[in-house]
Amino acid sequence: MIDFILFILFSGLETYAMFFLAFKIFKIDIYHKEMVFASFIMGFFSYSVRINYELFQLDILTQYALMLSFMWLLFRIHPFYASILTGMVYQTYFVIQPSLMYLLDSVINMSLNTSNPITINMITMQILSALTAILIGMYVGHKRIGFDFVPDKPDVKIKPTTSEKILFALNLPTLIVITSISYFLESFFFFLIPIFYGIILWGYLYFSYKKDRNNYESFNS
């Protein structure tokens, strides 16, 4: 029972941090109660898939699908843009967490075992990753440097630009890369994980900036 509570608590913290970061990056209003609700629902599903059935890759895919669904159905974001938000925030978080893992393992030899997420080391990593994501979100919100091309209605008719189509297409490599993390964690090539994630994240940021800039120029003209 204690293991279940700890897993739900810290998994929920991570998911909340990802929602927070995504909404700050795209200048979307923060609804804390809804975010907490969605985070704990996703934590419950994660516990069932990862702990009860020991399916790590399926857990990641399930969490990805649930986050996209909550953004669409609970937070009322158009499904096309909800997929872009989900892809970008996963890439951002999977740059943050492996970077921290690599840093801590190099400095204090902090080993992690993803097959057993309820350990002191794993919980410490979850807390550090979530706090980092929240701090980045707070900084982005404070500096107002996010993107604002995402419409605030789920039923609006859209005509995707080339940049938006590329952003949407980046979801495929995102899914492939994040589900392969377990194959690299114990290997010599672990240091490549943040690099792979960073390259795809750069694509998200570049085309988001390009889309936002095009909207700004169109408005001025």
Solvent accessible surface area in square Angstrom, and as a share of the most:
residue,aa,sasa,rsa
1,M,171,0.76
2,I,119,0.60
3,D,76,0.39
4,F,59,0.25
5,I,84,0.43
6,L,56,0.28
7,F,10,0.04
8,I,20,0.10
9,L,87,0.43
10,F,31,0.13
11,S,13,0.08
12,G,2,0.02
13,L,55,0.27
14,E,26,0.12
15,T,9,0.05
16,Y,40,0.15
17,A,0,0.00
18,M,13,0.06
19,F,0,0.00
20,F,18,0.07
21,L,0,0.00
22,A,1,0.01
23,F,0,0.00
24,K,55,0.23
25,I,15,0.08
26,F,3,0.01
27,K,84,0.36
28,I,37,0.19
29,D,97,0.50
30,I,40,0.20
31,Y,112,0.43
32,H,100,0.45
33,K,169,0.72
34,E,59,0.26
35,M,0,0.00
36,V,65,0.37
37,F,117,0.49
38,A,0,0.00
39,S,1,0.00
40,F,77,0.32
41,I,61,0.31
42,M,2,0.01
43,G,0,0.00
44,F,107,0.44
45,F,90,0.38
46,S,5,0.03
47,Y,38,0.14
48,S,26,0.17
49,V,21,0.12
50,R,48,0.18
51,I,49,0.25
52,N,93,0.48
53,Y,147,0.56
54,E,142,0.64
55,L,83,0.41
56,F,36,0.15
57,Q,53,0.24
58,L,85,0.42
59,D,1,0.01
60,I,8,0.04
61,L,75,0.37
62,T,33,0.19
63,Q,19,0.08
64,Y,12,0.04
65,A,56,0.43
66,L,35,0.17
67,M,1,0.00
68,L,43,0.21
69,S,41,0.26
70,F,32,0.13
71,M,0,0.00
72,W,99,0.35
73,L,107,0.53
74,L,59,0.29
75,F,24,0.10
76,R,133,0.49
77,I,5,0.03
78,H,27,0.12
79,P,45,0.29
80,F,32,0.13
81,Y,11,0.04
82,A,0,0.00
83,S,8,0.05
84,I,0,0.00
85,L,0,0.00
86,T,0,0.00
87,G,0,0.00
88,M,1,0.00
89,V,1,0.01
90,Y,10,0.04
91,Q,0,0.00
92,T,14,0.08
93,Y,6,0.02
94,F,23,0.10
95,V,35,0.20
96,I,16,0.08
97,Q,28,0.13
98,P,1,0.00
99,S,44,0.28
100,L,36,0.18
101,M,15,0.07
102,Y,103,0.39
103,L,99,0.49
104,L,34,0.17
105,D,63,0.33
106,S,75,0.49
107,V,104,0.60
108,I,108,0.55
109,N,122,0.62
110,M,17,0.08
111,S,77,0.50
112,L,27,0.13
113,N,79,0.40
114,T,26,0.15
115,S,92,0.60
116,N,68,0.35
117,P,4,0.03
118,I,31,0.16
119,T,45,0.26
120,I,140,0.71
121,N,51,0.26
122,M,20,0.09
123,I,25,0.13
124,T,50,0.29
125,M,3,0.01
126,Q,17,0.08
127,I,59,0.30
128,L,67,0.33
129,S,0,0.00
130,A,0,0.00
131,L,87,0.43
132,T,42,0.24
133,A,0,0.00
134,I,31,0.15
135,L,112,0.56
136,I,65,0.33
137,G,0,0.00
138,M,106,0.47
139,Y,123,0.47
140,V,17,0.10
141,G,27,0.26
142,H,149,0.67
143,K,104,0.44
144,R,179,0.65
145,I,100,0.51
146,G,10,0.10
147,F,20,0.08
148,D,90,0.47
149,F,16,0.06
150,V,19,0.11
151,P,34,0.22
152,D,127,0.66
153,K,123,0.52
154,P,24,0.15
155,D,116,0.60
156,V,56,0.32
157,K,194,0.82
158,I,47,0.24
159,K,189,0.80
160,P,45,0.28
161,T,53,0.31
162,T,100,0.58
163,S,7,0.05
164,E,2,0.01
165,K,119,0.51
166,I,60,0.30
167,L,0,0.00
168,F,98,0.41
169,A,63,0.49
170,L,31,0.15
171,N,16,0.08
172,L,117,0.58
173,P,44,0.28
174,T,0,0.00
175,L,48,0.24
176,I,109,0.55
177,V,29,0.17
178,I,0,0.00
179,T,22,0.13
180,S,29,0.19
181,I,10,0.05
182,S,32,0.21
183,Y,158,0.60
184,F,59,0.25
185,L,25,0.13
186,E,143,0.64
187,S,42,0.27
188,F,166,0.69
189,F,106,0.44
190,F,26,0.11
191,F,78,0.32
192,L,44,0.22
193,I,4,0.02
194,P,23,0.15
195,I,89,0.45
196,F,79,0.33
197,Y,2,0.01
198,G,25,0.24
199,I,109,0.55
200,I,20,0.10
201,L,23,0.12
202,W,157,0.55
203,G,8,0.07
204,Y,0,0.00
205,L,72,0.36
206,Y,93,0.35
207,F,38,0.16
208,S,0,0.00
209,Y,132,0.50
210,K,87,0.37
211,K,19,0.08
212,D,25,0.13
213,R,110,0.40
214,N,65,0.33
215,N,59,0.30
216,Y,113,0.43
217,E,88,0.40
218,S,79,0.51
219,F,175,0.73
220,N,93,0.48
221,S,124,0.80
